[in-house]
Amino acid sequence: MAHHVALDLPIRDRVAAGRALVPLLSTYRGQADAIVLALPRGGVPVAYEIAMALDLRLDLMLVRKLGVPGHEEYAMGAIASGGVRVLNGEVLQMLDLRAESVEAVVAREIRELQRRDRAYRGDRPAPVLRGQRVILVDDGLATGATMRAAVQAARQQEPLSVTVAVPVGSSESLELLRAEADEVVCPLIPETLISIGSWYRDFSQTSDREVLDLLQRAWQRPCEQRA
């Protein structure tokens, strides 16, 4: 079900994933009002390739998954910069989670969000998204909770448009996002998506060091000076 794009399977790594998305986003090339926002950490190497190839600004959209207590890999929602929280009502009902245990997870993830913001951005101010065409990038979509939080966080700032760009995603999550974003770009939609990592040859964790390195490189380019 892949759209026409050069995406060898399994995807070699996040760099190859980013390069495969470039032709699908070519209408944004060199546009001064377009900005690529990566969901760290895994979305950063993907977004970096897009921003470099299309001569666009690169920044971050900080989002944290809210894991179910005791089953952290299972998402019950997500938070994003600007106080945005998206909770999955079905999961909360099904597991009958107490409000205070949910709030404890939210508080912990807010602290981590703030830590990452300081670590990655330092004193650099967050990008102003009002009137901009925002392209949100991650390395894949499983439940879609974090990306939905990212879309809502971006929308709060009244951008011109919000595009979601991922190399691989589940059809259910993409359907949800199509209702919330202006455009969803995803070349690979497997019949069943057990995990994003299973569609990559190399899905090793992106380190903080790598995130910082790619951001610094991107922020030293001429198109960043235009912003």
ChimeraX commands (.cxc) that place a marker at each C-alpha (Angstrom):
marker #1 position 0.00,0.00,0.00 radius 0.5
marker #1 position 3.00,2.28,-0.32 radius 0.5
marker #1 position 2.49,5.42,-2.38 radius 0.5
marker #1 position 4.96,5.92,-5.21 radius 0.5
marker #1 position 8.17,6.67,-3.40 radius 0.5
marker #1 position 11.61,5.10,-3.19 radius 0.5
marker #1 position 11.32,3.36,0.15 radius 0.5
marker #1 position 13.21,0.09,0.37 radius 0.5
marker #1 position 11.88,-2.31,2.98 radius 0.5
marker #1 position 12.76,-2.69,5.68 radius 0.5
marker #1 position 13.59,1.04,5.91 radius 0.5
marker #1 position 17.37,1.23,6.35 radius 0.5
marker #1 position 17.31,3.81,9.17 radius 0.5
marker #1 position 15.83,7.18,10.10 radius 0.5
marker #1 position 18.06,9.02,7.61 radius 0.5
marker #1 position 16.65,6.90,4.75 radius 0.5
marker #1 position 13.14,7.49,6.13 radius 0.5
marker #1 position 13.64,11.26,6.01 radius 0.5
marker #1 position 15.00,11.15,2.48 radius 0.5
marker #1 position 12.00,9.12,1.33 radius 0.5
marker #1 position 9.67,11.85,2.65 radius 0.5
marker #1 position 11.50,14.68,0.84 radius 0.5
marker #1 position 9.82,14.25,-2.61 radius 0.5
marker #1 position 6.39,14.05,-0.94 radius 0.5
marker #1 position 6.96,17.45,0.70 radius 0.5
marker #1 position 8.68,19.18,-2.23 radius 0.5
marker #1 position 5.98,21.89,-2.51 radius 0.5
marker #1 position 7.43,23.40,0.68 radius 0.5
marker #1 position 10.94,23.77,-0.75 radius 0.5
marker #1 position 12.56,27.06,0.31 radius 0.5
marker #1 position 9.28,28.49,1.64 radius 0.5
marker #1 position 10.08,31.15,4.25 radius 0.5
marker #1 position 6.80,30.54,6.11 radius 0.5
marker #1 position 7.27,26.77,6.41 radius 0.5
marker #1 position 8.93,25.14,9.42 radius 0.5
marker #1 position 9.77,21.51,10.14 radius 0.5
marker #1 position 9.13,20.47,13.76 radius 0.5
marker #1 position 10.64,17.18,14.90 radius 0.5
marker #1 position 9.19,15.04,17.69 radius 0.5
marker #1 position 12.31,14.10,19.67 radius 0.5
marker #1 position 14.15,11.98,19.84 radius 0.5
marker #1 position 13.46,9.58,16.97 radius 0.5
marker #1 position 11.83,12.22,14.78 radius 0.5
marker #1 position 14.91,14.46,14.75 radius 0.5
marker #1 position 17.12,12.53,12.25 radius 0.5
marker #1 position 14.07,12.12,9.97 radius 0.5
marker #1 position 13.17,15.82,10.16 radius 0.5
marker #1 position 16.80,16.90,9.73 radius 0.5
marker #1 position 16.98,15.23,6.30 radius 0.5
marker #1 position 13.75,16.93,5.22 radius 0.5
marker #1 position 14.80,20.39,6.46 radius 0.5
marker #1 position 18.23,20.11,4.83 radius 0.5
marker #1 position 16.98,18.86,1.47 radius 0.5
marker #1 position 14.14,21.41,1.25 radius 0.5
marker #1 position 16.04,24.38,2.75 radius 0.5
marker #1 position 13.59,24.78,5.63 radius 0.5
marker #1 position 13.95,25.80,9.26 radius 0.5
marker #1 position 14.12,22.99,11.80 radius 0.5
marker #1 position 12.95,23.04,15.40 radius 0.5
marker #1 position 11.34,20.77,17.98 radius 0.5
marker #1 position 7.83,19.90,19.07 radius 0.5
marker #1 position 8.29,18.41,22.50 radius 0.5
marker #1 position 5.78,15.69,23.28 radius 0.5
marker #1 position 5.76,12.98,25.93 radius 0.5
marker #1 position 3.75,9.80,25.88 radius 0.5
marker #1 position 1.77,9.11,29.05 radius 0.5
marker #1 position 2.38,5.46,29.87 radius 0.5
marker #1 position -0.09,3.40,31.87 radius 0.5
marker #1 position 1.33,2.91,35.41 radius 0.5
marker #1 position 3.05,-0.47,35.49 radius 0.5
marker #1 position 2.74,-0.82,31.68 radius 0.5
marker #1 position 4.65,2.26,30.55 radius 0.5
marker #1 position 4.93,1.20,26.90 radius 0.5
marker #1 position 1.10,1.29,26.66 radius 0.5
marker #1 position -0.06,4.86,25.94 radius 0.5
marker #1 position -3.01,6.34,27.81 radius 0.5
marker #1 position -2.38,9.73,26.25 radius 0.5
marker #1 position 0.29,12.36,25.69 radius 0.5
marker #1 position 1.32,15.88,26.67 radius 0.5
marker #1 position 2.96,18.56,24.56 radius 0.5
marker #1 position 4.55,21.99,25.01 radius 0.5
marker #1 position 2.10,24.71,25.99 radius 0.5
marker #1 position 0.13,22.65,28.50 radius 0.5
marker #1 position -1.56,20.42,25.92 radius 0.5
marker #1 position -2.76,17.03,27.11 radius 0.5
marker #1 position -4.54,14.37,25.10 radius 0.5
marker #1 position -6.01,11.50,27.13 radius 0.5
marker #1 position -7.35,8.28,25.66 radius 0.5
marker #1 position -10.74,7.94,27.34 radius 0.5
marker #1 position -11.19,4.33,26.24 radius 0.5
marker #1 position -7.94,3.23,27.85 radius 0.5
marker #1 position -8.69,5.13,31.07 radius 0.5
marker #1 position -12.16,3.57,31.32 radius 0.5
marker #1 position -11.00,0.09,30.44 radius 0.5
marker #1 position -8.25,0.10,33.06 radius 0.5
marker #1 position -10.34,2.08,35.58 radius 0.5
marker #1 position -7.33,4.27,36.45 radius 0.5
marker #1 position -7.60,6.54,39.44 radius 0.5
marker #1 position -7.28,10.26,38.74 radius 0.5
marker #1 position -4.34,10.68,41.12 radius 0.5
marker #1 position -2.29,7.94,39.44 radius 0.5
marker #1 position -2.91,9.60,36.06 radius 0.5
marker #1 position -1.91,13.01,37.49 radius 0.5
marker #1 position 1.29,11.52,38.92 radius 0.5
marker #1 position 2.28,10.31,35.45 radius 0.5
marker #1 position 1.37,13.70,33.92 radius 0.5
marker #1 position 3.48,15.55,36.53 radius 0.5
marker #1 position 6.48,13.28,35.92 radius 0.5
marker #1 position 6.28,13.70,32.15 radius 0.5
marker #1 position 5.90,17.50,32.43 radius 0.5
marker #1 position 9.20,17.53,34.35 radius 0.5
marker #1 position 10.85,15.44,31.63 radius 0.5
marker #1 position 9.39,17.71,28.92 radius 0.5
marker #1 position 10.89,20.76,30.64 radius 0.5
marker #1 position 14.24,18.99,31.14 radius 0.5
marker #1 position 14.45,18.13,27.45 radius 0.5
marker #1 position 13.44,21.64,26.43 radius 0.5
marker #1 position 16.34,23.10,28.44 radius 0.5
marker #1 position 18.75,20.37,27.32 radius 0.5
marker #1 position 17.97,20.67,23.60 radius 0.5
marker #1 position 17.07,24.30,23.14 radius 0.5
marker #1 position 19.09,25.98,25.88 radius 0.5
marker #1 position 18.31,29.70,25.74 radius 0.5
marker #1 position 16.98,29.55,22.19 radius 0.5
marker #1 position 13.34,30.70,22.23 radius 0.5
marker #1 position 10.61,28.35,21.06 radius 0.5
marker #1 position 9.57,29.00,17.44 radius 0.5
marker #1 position 6.60,31.25,16.79 radius 0.5
marker #1 position 4.12,29.19,14.78 radius 0.5
marker #1 position 1.42,31.79,14.17 radius 0.5
marker #1 position 0.89,32.24,10.42 radius 0.5
marker #1 position 3.42,29.50,9.63 radius 0.5
marker #1 position 2.98,26.28,7.71 radius 0.5
marker #1 position 3.99,23.65,10.20 radius 0.5
marker #1 position 5.31,20.20,9.21 radius 0.5
marker #1 position 5.34,17.79,12.16 radius 0.5
marker #1 position 7.72,14.86,11.71 radius 0.5
marker #1 position 8.24,11.60,13.60 radius 0.5
marker #1 position 9.85,8.26,12.75 radius 0.5
marker #1 position 6.49,6.47,12.66 radius 0.5
marker #1 position 2.95,6.36,14.02 radius 0.5
marker #1 position 1.70,3.55,16.24 radius 0.5
marker #1 position -1.17,4.72,18.47 radius 0.5
marker #1 position -0.83,8.28,17.21 radius 0.5
marker #1 position -1.31,9.72,20.73 radius 0.5
marker #1 position 1.92,11.73,20.72 radius 0.5
marker #1 position 1.33,13.10,17.23 radius 0.5
marker #1 position -2.25,14.10,18.09 radius 0.5
marker #1 position -0.90,16.04,21.08 radius 0.5
marker #1 position 1.67,17.65,18.77 radius 0.5
marker #1 position -1.04,18.71,16.29 radius 0.5
marker #1 position -3.13,20.23,19.09 radius 0.5
marker #1 position -0.11,22.03,20.54 radius 0.5
marker #1 position 0.71,23.50,17.12 radius 0.5
marker #1 position -2.94,24.51,16.53 radius 0.5
marker #1 position -2.97,26.54,19.76 radius 0.5
marker #1 position -0.57,28.97,18.09 radius 0.5
marker #1 position -2.79,29.52,15.04 radius 0.5
marker #1 position -0.50,28.35,12.23 radius 0.5
marker #1 position -1.63,28.64,8.61 radius 0.5
marker #1 position -1.63,24.87,8.28 radius 0.5
marker #1 position -0.44,21.69,10.01 radius 0.5
marker #1 position 1.01,18.81,8.01 radius 0.5
marker #1 position 1.93,15.48,9.59 radius 0.5
marker #1 position 4.78,13.60,7.86 radius 0.5
marker #1 position 5.85,10.10,8.90 radius 0.5
marker #1 position 7.49,7.27,6.94 radius 0.5
marker #1 position 5.26,4.51,8.34 radius 0.5
marker #1 position 1.97,4.48,10.25 radius 0.5
marker #1 position -1.05,2.42,11.19 radius 0.5
marker #1 position -4.17,3.08,9.14 radius 0.5
marker #1 position -6.25,3.75,12.31 radius 0.5
marker #1 position -3.85,6.41,13.60 radius 0.5
marker #1 position -3.58,8.04,10.18 radius 0.5
marker #1 position -7.37,8.17,9.98 radius 0.5
marker #1 position -7.55,9.96,13.33 radius 0.5
marker #1 position -4.87,12.42,12.27 radius 0.5
marker #1 position -6.50,13.17,8.92 radius 0.5
marker #1 position -9.42,14.55,10.91 radius 0.5
marker #1 position -7.12,16.84,12.90 radius 0.5
marker #1 position -4.30,17.87,10.53 radius 0.5
marker #1 position -4.62,19.67,7.19 radius 0.5
marker #1 position -2.47,17.09,5.43 radius 0.5
marker #1 position -1.04,13.70,6.34 radius 0.5
marker #1 position 1.94,12.34,4.40 radius 0.5
marker #1 position 2.80,8.68,4.96 radius 0.5
marker #1 position 4.26,6.49,2.18 radius 0.5
marker #1 position 4.01,3.19,4.04 radius 0.5
marker #1 position 0.74,1.97,5.59 radius 0.5
marker #1 position 1.10,-1.70,6.54 radius 0.5
marker #1 position -1.99,-3.94,6.84 radius 0.5
marker #1 position -0.95,-4.62,10.43 radius 0.5
marker #1 position 1.53,-2.53,12.38 radius 0.5
marker #1 position 2.72,-4.37,15.49 radius 0.5
marker #1 position 5.59,-1.98,16.14 radius 0.5
marker #1 position 7.28,0.82,14.21 radius 0.5
marker #1 position 10.70,-0.73,14.83 radius 0.5
marker #1 position 9.78,-3.88,12.91 radius 0.5
marker #1 position 9.66,-1.80,9.69 radius 0.5
marker #1 position 13.23,-0.54,10.16 radius 0.5
marker #1 position 16.51,-2.38,9.74 radius 0.5
marker #1 position 18.18,-0.01,12.22 radius 0.5
marker #1 position 15.80,1.42,14.83 radius 0.5
marker #1 position 18.38,1.97,17.57 radius 0.5
marker #1 position 17.54,4.76,19.99 radius 0.5
marker #1 position 18.46,8.29,19.00 radius 0.5
marker #1 position 20.65,9.80,21.73 radius 0.5
marker #1 position 20.42,13.28,23.26 radius 0.5
marker #1 position 23.91,13.88,21.83 radius 0.5
marker #1 position 22.69,13.10,18.29 radius 0.5
marker #1 position 19.66,15.37,18.73 radius 0.5
marker #1 position 21.88,18.25,19.87 radius 0.5
marker #1 position 24.38,17.66,17.09 radius 0.5
marker #1 position 21.73,17.71,14.34 radius 0.5
marker #1 position 19.98,20.77,15.79 radius 0.5
marker #1 position 23.23,22.72,16.05 radius 0.5
marker #1 position 24.09,21.86,12.46 radius 0.5
marker #1 position 20.63,22.89,11.25 radius 0.5
marker #1 position 20.62,26.11,13.28 radius 0.5
marker #1 position 23.92,27.29,11.76 radius 0.5
marker #1 position 22.54,27.34,8.21 radius 0.5
marker #1 position 21.67,30.52,6.27 radius 0.5
marker #1 position 17.92,29.79,6.07 radius 0.5
marker #1 position 17.81,29.90,9.90 radius 0.5
marker #1 position 19.08,33.46,9.78 radius 0.5
marker #1 position 16.06,34.48,7.66 radius 0.5
marker #1 position 13.67,33.40,10.40 radius 0.5
marker link #1:1,2 radius 0.2
marker link #1:2,3 radius 0.2
marker link #1:3,4 radius 0.2
marker link #1:4,5 radius 0.2
marker link #1:5,6 radius 0.2
marker link #1:6,7 radius 0.2
marker link #1:7,8 radius 0.2
marker link #1:8,9 radius 0.2
marker link #1:9,10 radius 0.2
marker link #1:10,11 radius 0.2
marker link #1:11,12 radius 0.2
marker link #1:12,13 radius 0.2
marker link #1:13,14 radius 0.2
marker link #1:14,15 radius 0.2
marker link #1:15,16 radius 0.2
marker link #1:16,17 radius 0.2
marker link #1:17,18 radius 0.2
marker link #1:18,19 radius 0.2
marker link #1:19,20 radius 0.2
marker link #1:20,21 radius 0.2
marker link #1:21,22 radius 0.2
marker link #1:22,23 radius 0.2
marker link #1:23,24 radius 0.2
marker link #1:24,25 radius 0.2
marker link #1:25,26 radius 0.2
marker link #1:26,27 radius 0.2
marker link #1:27,28 radius 0.2
marker link #1:28,29 radius 0.2
marker link #1:29,30 radius 0.2
marker link #1:30,31 radius 0.2
marker link #1:31,32 radius 0.2
marker link #1:32,33 radius 0.2
marker link #1:33,34 radius 0.2
marker link #1:34,35 radius 0.2
marker link #1:35,36 radius 0.2
marker link #1:36,37 radius 0.2
marker link #1:37,38 radius 0.2
marker link #1:38,39 radius 0.2
marker link #1:39,40 radius 0.2
marker link #1:40,41 radius 0.2
marker link #1:41,42 radius 0.2
marker link #1:42,43 radius 0.2
marker link #1:43,44 radius 0.2
marker link #1:44,45 radius 0.2
marker link #1:45,46 radius 0.2
marker link #1:46,47 radius 0.2
marker link #1:47,48 radius 0.2
marker link #1:48,49 radius 0.2
marker link #1:49,50 radius 0.2
marker link #1:50,51 radius 0.2
marker link #1:51,52 radius 0.2
marker link #1:52,53 radius 0.2
marker link #1:53,54 radius 0.2
marker link #1:54,55 radius 0.2
marker link #1:55,56 radius 0.2
marker link #1:56,57 radius 0.2
marker link #1:57,58 radius 0.2
marker link #1:58,59 radius 0.2
marker link #1:59,60 radius 0.2
marker link #1:60,61 radius 0.2
marker link #1:61,62 radius 0.2
marker link #1:62,63 radius 0.2
marker link #1:63,64 radius 0.2
marker link #1:64,65 radius 0.2
marker link #1:65,66 radius 0.2
marker link #1:66,67 radius 0.2
marker link #1:67,68 radius 0.2
marker link #1:68,69 radius 0.2
marker link #1:69,70 radius 0.2
marker link #1:70,71 radius 0.2
marker link #1:71,72 radius 0.2
marker link #1:72,73 radius 0.2
marker link #1:73,74 radius 0.2
marker link #1:74,75 radius 0.2
marker link #1:75,76 radius 0.2
marker link #1:76,77 radius 0.2
marker link #1:77,78 radius 0.2
marker link #1:78,79 radius 0.2
marker link #1:79,80 radius 0.2
marker link #1:80,81 radius 0.2
marker link #1:81,82 radius 0.2
marker link #1:82,83 radius 0.2
marker link #1:83,84 radius 0.2
marker link #1:84,85 radius 0.2
marker link #1:85,86 radius 0.2
marker link #1:86,87 radius 0.2
marker link #1:87,88 radius 0.2
marker link #1:88,89 radius 0.2
marker link #1:89,90 radius 0.2
marker link #1:90,91 radius 0.2
marker link #1:91,92 radius 0.2
marker link #1:92,93 radius 0.2
marker link #1:93,94 radius 0.2
marker link #1:94,95 radius 0.2
marker link #1:95,96 radius 0.2
marker link #1:96,97 radius 0.2
marker link #1:97,98 radius 0.2
marker link #1:98,99 radius 0.2
marker link #1:99,100 radius 0.2
marker link #1:100,101 radius 0.2
marker link #1:101,102 radius 0.2
marker link #1:102,103 radius 0.2
marker link #1:103,104 radius 0.2
marker link #1:104,105 radius 0.2
marker link #1:105,106 radius 0.2
marker link #1:106,107 radius 0.2
marker link #1:107,108 radius 0.2
marker link #1:108,109 radius 0.2
marker link #1:109,110 radius 0.2
marker link #1:110,111 radius 0.2
marker link #1:111,112 radius 0.2
marker link #1:112,113 radius 0.2
marker link #1:113,114 radius 0.2
marker link #1:114,115 radius 0.2
marker link #1:115,116 radius 0.2
marker link #1:116,117 radius 0.2
marker link #1:117,118 radius 0.2
marker link #1:118,119 radius 0.2
marker link #1:119,120 radius 0.2
marker link #1:120,121 radius 0.2
marker link #1:121,122 radius 0.2
marker link #1:122,123 radius 0.2
marker link #1:123,124 radius 0.2
marker link #1:124,125 radius 0.2
marker link #1:125,126 radius 0.2
marker link #1:126,127 radius 0.2
marker link #1:127,128 radius 0.2
marker link #1:128,129 radius 0.2
marker link #1:129,130 radius 0.2
marker link #1:130,131 radius 0.2
marker link #1:131,132 radius 0.2
marker link #1:132,133 radius 0.2
marker link #1:133,134 radius 0.2
marker link #1:134,135 radius 0.2
marker link #1:135,136 radius 0.2
marker link #1:136,137 radius 0.2
marker link #1:137,138 radius 0.2
marker link #1:138,139 radius 0.2
marker link #1:139,140 radius 0.2
marker link #1:140,141 radius 0.2
marker link #1:141,142 radius 0.2
marker link #1:142,143 radius 0.2
marker link #1:143,144 radius 0.2
marker link #1:144,145 radius 0.2
marker link #1:145,146 radius 0.2
marker link #1:146,147 radius 0.2
marker link #1:147,148 radius 0.2
marker link #1:148,149 radius 0.2
marker link #1:149,150 radius 0.2
marker link #1:150,151 radius 0.2
marker link #1:151,152 radius 0.2
marker link #1:152,153 radius 0.2
marker link #1:153,154 radius 0.2
marker link #1:154,155 radius 0.2
marker link #1:155,156 radius 0.2
marker link #1:156,157 radius 0.2
marker link #1:157,158 radius 0.2
marker link #1:158,159 radius 0.2
marker link #1:159,160 radius 0.2
marker link #1:160,161 radius 0.2
marker link #1:161,162 radius 0.2
marker link #1:162,163 radius 0.2
marker link #1:163,164 radius 0.2
marker link #1:164,165 radius 0.2
marker link #1:165,166 radius 0.2
marker link #1:166,167 radius 0.2
marker link #1:167,168 radius 0.2
marker link #1:168,169 radius 0.2
marker link #1:169,170 radius 0.2
marker link #1:170,171 radius 0.2
marker link #1:171,172 radius 0.2
marker link #1:172,173 radius 0.2
marker link #1:173,174 radius 0.2
marker link #1:174,175 radius 0.2
marker link #1:175,176 radius 0.2
marker link #1:176,177 radius 0.2
marker link #1:177,178 radius 0.2
marker link #1:178,179 radius 0.2
marker link #1:179,180 radius 0.2
marker link #1:180,181 radius 0.2
marker link #1:181,182 radius 0.2
marker link #1:182,183 radius 0.2
marker link #1:183,184 radius 0.2
marker link #1:184,185 radius 0.2
marker link #1:185,186 radius 0.2
marker link #1:186,187 radius 0.2
marker link #1:187,188 radius 0.2
marker link #1:188,189 radius 0.2
marker link #1:189,190 radius 0.2
marker link #1:190,191 radius 0.2
marker link #1:191,192 radius 0.2
marker link #1:192,193 radius 0.2
marker link #1:193,194 radius 0.2
marker link #1:194,195 radius 0.2
marker link #1:195,196 radius 0.2
marker link #1:196,197 radius 0.2
marker link #1:197,198 radius 0.2
marker link #1:198,199 radius 0.2
marker link #1:199,200 radius 0.2
marker link #1:200,201 radius 0.2
marker link #1:201,202 radius 0.2
marker link #1:202,203 radius 0.2
marker link #1:203,204 radius 0.2
marker link #1:204,205 radius 0.2
marker link #1:205,206 radius 0.2
marker link #1:206,207 radius 0.2
marker link #1:207,208 radius 0.2
marker link #1:208,209 radius 0.2
marker link #1:209,210 radius 0.2
marker link #1:210,211 radius 0.2
marker link #1:211,212 radius 0.2
marker link #1:212,213 radius 0.2
marker link #1:213,214 radius 0.2
marker link #1:214,215 radius 0.2
marker link #1:215,216 radius 0.2
marker link #1:216,217 radius 0.2
marker link #1:217,218 radius 0.2
marker link #1:218,219 radius 0.2
marker link #1:219,220 radius 0.2
marker link #1:220,221 radius 0.2
marker link #1:221,222 radius 0.2
marker link #1:222,223 radius 0.2
marker link #1:223,224 radius 0.2
marker link #1:224,225 radius 0.2
marker link #1:225,226 radius 0.2
marker link #1:226,227 radius 0.2
view
